Every structure is written in C-alpha cells, then in structure tokens.
Amino acid sequence: MSVDALFSPFTIKGLTLPNRIVMAPMTRSFSPNGIPTSDVAAYYRRRAEGGVGLIVTEGTVVERPAARNDAAVPVFHGEALPEWKSVVEEVHAAGGLIAPQIWHVGSARGRGDDWTPLGKVDSPSGMTAPGKAKFEPMTEEDVADTIAAFGRSARAARDLGFDAVEIHGAHGYLIDQFFWGGLNAREDRWGGPTIADRARFGAEVVKAVREGVGDDIPVILRLSQWKLQDYTARIAETPEQMVEWLTPLSDAGVDVFHCSQRRFWEPEFEGSDLNFAGWTKKLMGKPTITVGSVGLDGEFIAAFGGEGSKPASLDGLLRRLENEEFDLVAVGRALLADPQWVNKIRDGRSDELRNFERADLMTLS
C-alpha cells in the first residue's frame, strides 16, 4: 500500500508534525543518578535526523521521593533540567520536535529480587498488585504534592522549549493505579466504586499539567487497559464505561490520547474492528495515537524474555490510518533498533529494515 497517509502533516493546537509517526516512549535507564548524558541527547537527535514526526522521550519522573524504581531512569527536575535543555537543542538542531513523558511509577517494583524503593512509596491504597498491600496509602498531603510535582515538571518543559508534553497514565503506574479498581480501594474522593470516581486523580494531574504548559502547548495522555501487574486487566469493559473513564480527562485538558495496546490490530470491544485508539477517537472526538508492535512480527513483552522480531507489513495499519480510525502512530522497538526506520519506510527501502534483537535494549544506538 501507499505510505502517503503516514507522511501527511498533522496539526495539534498549532503544532504541525511533518508526518504521523511518533517515537514511542521507551525506558532506557542510561541516565546515571537520574541525569541524562550527552549520549542520551545524541540518541534522540539521531531519531530526529531519521525523520520522526514527534519524539516522546523515555519516562522521566516528577519530584517525589520514590517516583522512579530505577536509579538510572532520568528525572525531570533540579540538576537534570539543564541536560534536558541540551536534549531539546540537539533535537531542534536536527529539525525535530520533542515532548517529555512525565511519569511516576507509584508502587510498581523495580527489576531484580533485591529491589528496594528509593524513598517513601506513593500509591492509592498501598498495594503492589490486587490484594497485596505492602505500603501505606497516600495521604491527602502526598496526593496534593504529587499533583503539584506534575505541574512543576510541565512548567519546566515549557521553559526548556519542549514542543509538547506527555503524561504517563498507563501500564499500572501511579496514575493508572488510581484508575484501576484492583489497586484503588480508597473510600475518599480519590477512589470510589465508579470509573469516573477513580479518574479524579488523573484529571487533577491533567489540570496541573495544562496550567503548567499554558494553553498553546499540546498535552498528550498515555493510557492502557493492560497493566504490568496483569496483562488481562481492563478499566473499561464497554464503550459506555470508556466514556465514563475518559470524559473527565478530556474535560481537564487532554489534547491527544495515546492509546497503548500490546498489539495495535486487536479490537477493543466485541462487534467492532476498532482498536483502543479507534474507539477513543470515536467516543471523545479528539486525536489519538495508536501503538503496539507496529512494524514488527512479535510483541514487546516477549522481547524481555529474549525474543527478537522481524519487520512486518504495515498494510493493516495504513488501511486504518487512511480510514481515519486514529491520527498518529507510535513506533517503539523498530525505531530503537534503527534510527533511520522512518526514512526507510518513506523511501520504500523495506529490504534495508533491521530486525529487533534483545541486545538493542542494552545500548543507546
């Protein structure tokens, strides 16, 4: 199929992307003590040179004691900010656009059996998985300070010259822990029996980020049904529940919903071929990003077990994009393995596409 739809420009809130390809955020853990290095800046610059429409950085955490569960994950406050300025400058010098993904892992464990939290753990009900309470629930003061921390990071992104901001509200991390009834058993205003009740914390984070960046910078929110704690978990079982979940977030100031699936082609609800991004666009009327094993024949969870993936056809994706089921396409491992993936797709050089191997996770190529 023609790739023209993938290479048409797209405008969000005055920001025009040259094509529909977004670099998906991927944790790299190459920032010692949370400070990104010149190698990190060069890594993102190479993707800008390779033709990516919008780069979303790896998750970078807000200013809370245990906002990260890996000491080499970058922070987005304090001493790290001048280094993020260098990242922005490198990407802009190559003609690219970039957004930080701001993040808080909540009670999600780090790697390894010997993992210990880097500080006081934030989580709605102290649980690491459904029924497994390990920490104290967040106090009202903790909640207020966390929301404010997201706002401060958003202001910093604006001041540093980033083009957009993405909030990580997916995959069983802090914001998603509030959404998910499996981890949110609170009976105050930050919990409750309905999805709308449990969306309140996420909506307040979105409001703080919107205030931090102002009215003219796009705010993206990444969401998922699946969790690292449970791949089969679901927030919304029906389109009606999805409306209940997403409406408070949309009203709070989200411009784009980044809809994470393990496999983008899987339908979200029975009786329709629409995927998560397709249903979100239909119900909310706002732009969406689809993501999940784009351009490869294997899904990313298997990569952590050592499995590689080969290039795969984009025809199904292109048909959905041409049908305007979603607006943008996030590419993860294919871009991690090959900074020139976008240019090769544009130029029809499919014979030059590279396989993804687990070793690609170990370098900043």
C-alpha positions as CSV (number, residue, x, y, z in Angstrom):
1,M,0.0,0.0,0.0
2,S,1.0,3.6,-0.4
3,V,2.5,5.2,2.7
4,D,1.2,8.7,1.8
5,A,-1.2,8.7,4.7
6,L,1.7,8.1,7.1
7,F,3.7,11.0,5.7
8,S,1.0,13.7,5.6
9,P,1.4,16.5,8.1
10,F,-0.8,16.8,11.2
11,T,-1.5,19.8,13.4
12,I,-2.3,19.7,17.1
13,K,-3.0,23.0,18.8
14,G,-0.9,25.0,16.4
15,L,2.0,22.4,16.4
16,T,2.4,20.9,12.9
17,L,4.0,17.5,12.7
18,P,5.6,16.7,9.3
19,N,4.3,13.2,9.4
20,R,2.1,10.9,11.5
21,I,5.0,8.9,13.1
22,V,5.6,9.3,16.9
23,M,8.6,7.8,18.6
24,A,7.1,5.8,21.5
25,P,8.5,6.4,25.0
26,M,10.8,3.6,25.9
27,T,12.6,3.3,29.3
28,R,16.3,3.2,28.6
29,S,18.0,3.5,32.0
30,F,21.1,5.3,30.7
31,S,20.9,8.4,33.0
32,P,23.2,7.8,36.0
33,N,21.7,9.2,39.2
34,G,18.8,10.4,37.0
35,I,20.8,12.9,34.9
36,P,20.6,12.5,31.1
37,T,24.0,12.5,29.4
38,S,25.3,13.7,26.1
39,D,24.8,10.1,24.8
40,V,21.1,10.5,25.6
41,A,20.9,13.8,23.7
42,A,22.7,12.2,20.7
43,Y,20.3,9.2,20.8
44,Y,17.3,11.5,20.4
45,R,19.0,13.6,17.8
46,R,19.6,10.5,15.6
47,R,15.8,9.8,15.6
48,A,15.1,13.4,14.6
49,E,17.6,13.1,11.8
50,G,15.9,9.9,10.9
51,G,12.6,11.7,10.2
52,V,10.4,11.0,13.2
53,G,7.5,13.4,13.3
54,L,7.4,13.8,17.1
55,I,9.8,12.2,19.6
56,V,8.3,11.3,23.0
57,T,11.1,10.7,25.5
58,E,11.5,7.8,27.8
59,G,9.6,8.2,31.0
60,T,11.2,11.0,33.2
61,V,10.0,11.4,36.7
62,V,8.5,14.1,38.8
63,E,9.9,15.3,42.1
64,R,8.7,12.8,44.6
65,P,10.9,10.5,46.8
66,A,10.1,7.2,45.0
67,A,8.8,8.5,41.7
68,R,11.2,6.1,39.9
69,N,12.1,2.5,40.7
70,D,15.5,2.5,38.9
71,A,18.3,4.9,39.8
72,A,19.3,5.2,36.1
73,V,15.9,6.4,35.0
74,P,16.0,10.2,34.3
75,V,14.3,12.8,36.5
76,F,12.6,16.0,35.3
77,H,13.6,18.4,38.0
78,G,16.6,20.0,39.6
79,E,20.1,19.2,38.2
80,A,18.7,17.3,35.3
81,L,16.9,20.2,33.7
82,P,20.0,21.8,32.0
83,E,20.7,18.5,30.5
84,W,17.2,18.2,29.2
85,K,17.7,21.6,27.6
86,S,20.6,20.1,25.7
87,V,18.4,17.3,24.5
88,V,15.9,19.8,23.2
89,E,18.6,21.8,21.5
90,E,20.0,18.7,19.8
91,V,16.6,17.6,18.5
92,H,15.6,21.1,17.3
93,A,19.0,21.5,15.5
94,A,18.2,18.3,13.5
95,G,14.7,19.7,12.6
96,G,12.8,17.5,15.0
97,L,10.0,18.0,17.6
98,I,10.1,16.5,21.1
99,A,7.9,16.0,24.1
100,P,9.0,14.7,27.5
101,Q,6.9,11.9,29.0
102,I,6.5,12.8,32.7
103,W,6.0,9.9,35.0
104,H,5.5,8.5,38.5
105,V,5.8,4.7,38.9
106,G,3.8,4.6,42.1
107,S,4.2,1.2,43.8
108,A,5.5,-0.6,40.7
109,R,8.5,-2.7,41.6
110,G,11.9,-2.3,40.1
111,R,13.9,-5.0,38.4
112,G,15.6,-7.7,40.5
113,D,14.7,-9.6,43.7
114,D,16.8,-7.2,45.8
115,W,14.9,-4.1,44.7
116,T,14.2,-1.6,47.5
117,P,12.3,1.7,47.0
118,L,14.3,4.9,46.6
119,G,12.1,6.6,49.2
120,K,8.5,6.7,50.6
121,V,6.3,4.8,48.1
122,D,3.2,6.6,46.7
123,S,0.2,4.5,45.8
124,P,-3.5,4.9,46.2
125,S,-4.0,2.0,48.7
126,G,-0.5,0.7,49.3
127,M,-0.9,-2.3,47.0
128,T,1.7,-3.6,44.5
129,A,-0.9,-6.0,43.0
130,P,-4.6,-6.7,43.7
131,G,-4.9,-8.0,47.3
132,K,-1.2,-7.4,48.0
133,A,-0.9,-4.5,50.4
134,K,2.7,-3.6,51.2
135,F,2.9,0.2,51.8
136,E,0.9,2.9,53.4
137,P,-1.7,4.6,51.2
138,M,-1.0,8.2,50.1
139,T,-2.2,10.9,52.5
140,E,-4.0,14.0,51.3
141,E,-0.7,15.8,51.6
142,D,1.0,13.2,49.4
143,V,-1.7,13.5,46.8
144,A,-1.6,17.3,46.7
145,D,2.2,17.4,46.5
146,T,2.3,14.8,43.7
147,I,-0.2,16.7,41.6
148,A,1.8,19.9,42.2
149,A,5.0,18.0,41.1
150,F,3.5,17.1,37.8
151,G,2.6,20.8,37.3
152,R,6.2,21.9,38.1
153,S,7.6,19.4,35.6
154,A,5.2,20.7,33.0
155,R,6.2,24.3,33.6
156,A,9.9,23.2,33.3
157,A,9.1,21.5,29.9
158,R,7.6,24.7,28.6
159,D,10.5,26.8,29.9
160,L,13.0,24.4,28.3
161,G,11.4,24.7,24.9
162,F,9.8,21.3,24.5
163,D,7.1,21.2,21.8
164,A,4.5,19.2,23.7
165,V,4.2,17.2,27.0
166,E,3.0,13.6,27.5
167,I,1.7,12.4,30.9
168,H,2.2,8.6,31.6
169,G,-1.2,7.4,32.8
170,A,-0.8,3.7,31.7
171,H,0.6,0.3,32.4
172,G,-0.1,0.1,36.1
173,Y,2.0,3.0,37.2
174,L,0.8,5.7,39.7
175,I,-2.0,7.4,37.7
176,D,-3.2,4.1,36.3
177,Q,-3.2,2.7,39.9
178,F,-5.8,5.2,40.8
179,F,-7.9,4.3,37.7
180,W,-7.8,0.6,38.4
181,G,-10.2,-0.8,40.9
182,G,-7.7,-3.6,41.5
183,L,-5.3,-1.2,43.2
184,N,-7.5,1.6,44.3
185,A,-9.7,0.7,47.3
186,R,-9.9,4.2,48.7
187,E,-13.2,5.5,50.0
188,D,-12.4,9.2,49.9
189,R,-12.6,11.5,46.9
190,W,-9.6,9.8,45.2
191,G,-11.4,6.4,45.0
192,G,-14.8,5.0,44.7
193,P,-16.9,2.4,43.0
194,T,-17.1,4.0,39.6
195,I,-14.5,4.7,36.9
196,A,-15.4,8.4,37.0
197,D,-14.7,8.4,40.7
198,R,-11.3,6.8,40.2
199,A,-10.4,9.1,37.3
200,R,-10.4,12.2,39.6
201,F,-6.7,12.0,40.5
202,G,-5.7,11.6,36.8
203,A,-7.9,14.6,35.9
204,E,-6.3,16.8,38.6
205,V,-2.9,15.8,37.2
206,V,-4.0,16.8,33.7
207,K,-5.3,20.2,35.1
208,A,-2.0,20.8,36.8
209,V,0.0,20.0,33.6
210,R,-2.3,22.1,31.5
211,E,-1.8,25.0,33.8
212,G,2.0,24.4,33.8
213,V,2.3,24.4,30.0
214,G,-0.3,27.0,29.2
215,D,-3.0,27.0,26.6
216,D,-0.9,26.7,23.5
217,I,1.3,23.5,24.1
218,P,-0.3,20.1,23.3
219,V,-0.9,17.8,26.3
220,I,-0.9,14.1,25.5
221,L,-2.1,11.4,27.9
222,R,-0.9,7.8,27.6
223,L,-3.5,5.2,28.7
224,S,-3.8,1.5,28.6
225,Q,-6.2,-1.2,29.6
226,W,-3.4,-3.8,30.3
227,K,-1.1,-3.5,33.3
228,L,2.4,-4.8,34.1
229,Q,0.8,-6.4,37.1
230,D,-1.9,-8.1,34.9
231,Y,-1.9,-8.2,31.1
232,T,-5.6,-9.0,31.0
233,A,-6.8,-6.2,33.3
234,R,-9.3,-3.8,31.9
235,I,-10.6,-0.4,33.1
236,A,-13.5,-0.2,30.7
237,E,-15.4,-3.3,29.7
238,T,-17.8,-1.4,27.4
239,P,-17.8,1.8,25.3
240,E,-20.1,3.3,27.9
241,Q,-17.6,2.7,30.6
242,M,-14.9,4.1,28.4
243,V,-16.8,7.4,28.1
244,E,-17.2,7.5,31.9
245,W,-13.4,7.0,32.2
246,L,-12.2,9.4,29.5
247,T,-14.6,12.3,29.8
248,P,-13.2,13.8,33.0
249,L,-9.7,13.5,31.5
250,S,-10.7,15.1,28.2
251,D,-12.5,17.9,30.0
252,A,-9.4,18.5,32.2
253,G,-7.4,19.5,29.2
254,V,-6.1,16.4,27.2
255,D,-5.5,17.3,23.6
256,V,-4.3,13.8,22.4
257,F,-5.0,10.3,23.8
258,H,-2.1,7.9,23.4
259,C,-3.8,4.5,23.5
260,S,-1.4,1.7,24.3
261,Q,-2.0,-1.9,23.3
262,R,0.4,-4.8,23.2
263,R,-0.8,-5.4,19.6
264,F,-2.4,-2.5,17.8
265,W,-4.6,-4.6,15.5
266,E,-6.6,-6.2,18.3
267,P,-10.2,-5.0,18.6
268,E,-11.1,-3.2,21.8
269,F,-14.7,-4.4,22.1
270,E,-16.7,-7.3,20.6
271,G,-18.7,-6.4,17.5
272,S,-16.2,-3.9,16.1
273,D,-12.8,-3.9,14.5
274,L,-11.9,-0.6,16.1
275,N,-8.9,-0.8,18.3
276,F,-8.3,1.2,21.6
277,A,-7.3,4.3,19.7
278,G,-10.2,3.9,17.3
279,W,-12.8,3.7,20.0
280,T,-11.2,6.6,21.9
281,K,-11.3,8.9,18.9
282,K,-14.9,7.9,18.1
283,L,-16.1,8.5,21.6
284,M,-14.1,11.6,22.6
285,G,-13.7,13.3,19.2
286,K,-10.1,14.1,19.9
287,P,-6.9,13.0,18.1
288,T,-5.5,9.6,19.1
289,I,-2.2,7.8,18.8
290,T,-2.2,4.1,18.3
291,V,0.8,1.9,19.4
292,G,1.6,-1.7,19.9
293,S,4.0,-3.9,17.9
294,V,4.0,-1.6,14.9
295,G,6.2,-2.7,12.0
296,L,7.4,-5.9,13.8
297,D,6.1,-9.5,13.9
298,G,6.4,-10.0,17.6
299,E,5.1,-8.1,20.6
300,F,7.3,-6.2,23.0
301,I,6.7,-8.2,26.2
302,A,8.4,-11.2,24.6
303,A,11.5,-9.0,24.0
304,F,12.2,-9.0,27.7
305,G,12.3,-12.8,27.5
306,G,15.0,-12.6,24.8
307,E,12.8,-12.9,21.7
308,G,13.7,-10.9,18.6
309,S,11.3,-9.6,16.0
310,K,11.4,-9.2,12.2
311,P,10.0,-6.4,10.1
312,A,6.3,-6.9,9.3
313,S,3.9,-5.4,6.8
314,L,2.3,-2.0,7.5
315,D,-0.7,-2.6,5.2
316,G,-3.2,-3.2,8.0
317,L,-2.0,-0.1,9.9
318,L,-2.1,2.0,6.7
319,R,-5.7,0.9,6.0
320,R,-6.8,2.0,9.4
321,L,-5.0,5.3,9.1
322,E,-6.5,6.0,5.7
323,N,-9.9,5.3,7.3
324,E,-9.1,7.9,9.9
325,E,-9.6,5.4,12.8
326,F,-6.7,7.2,14.5
327,D,-4.4,10.1,13.7
328,L,-0.9,9.2,14.7
329,V,1.2,6.0,15.0
330,A,3.7,5.4,17.7
331,V,6.7,3.2,16.9
332,G,8.8,1.7,19.6
333,R,11.3,-1.2,19.1
334,A,11.6,-0.7,15.3
335,L,12.9,2.8,16.0
336,L,15.0,1.7,18.9
337,A,16.8,-0.8,16.6
338,D,17.1,1.6,13.6
339,P,17.2,5.4,13.9
340,Q,16.6,5.5,10.1
341,W,13.4,3.4,10.2
342,V,11.1,6.3,9.2
343,N,13.2,7.4,6.2
344,K,13.5,3.8,5.0
345,I,9.7,3.4,5.1
346,R,9.2,6.7,3.3
347,D,11.6,5.8,0.6
348,G,10.4,2.3,0.1
349,R,13.6,0.7,1.3
350,S,12.0,-2.2,3.0
351,D,14.9,-4.5,2.2
352,E,17.1,-2.4,4.4
353,L,14.8,-2.6,7.5
354,R,16.5,-4.2,10.5
355,N,15.4,-6.9,12.9
356,F,14.9,-6.0,16.5
357,E,17.0,-8.0,18.9
358,R,17.1,-8.0,22.7
359,A,20.6,-6.6,22.5
360,D,19.1,-3.4,21.2
361,L,17.7,-2.8,24.7
362,M,21.2,-2.7,26.1
363,T,22.6,0.2,24.1
364,L,21.8,3.8,23.0
365,S,22.4,3.2,19.4
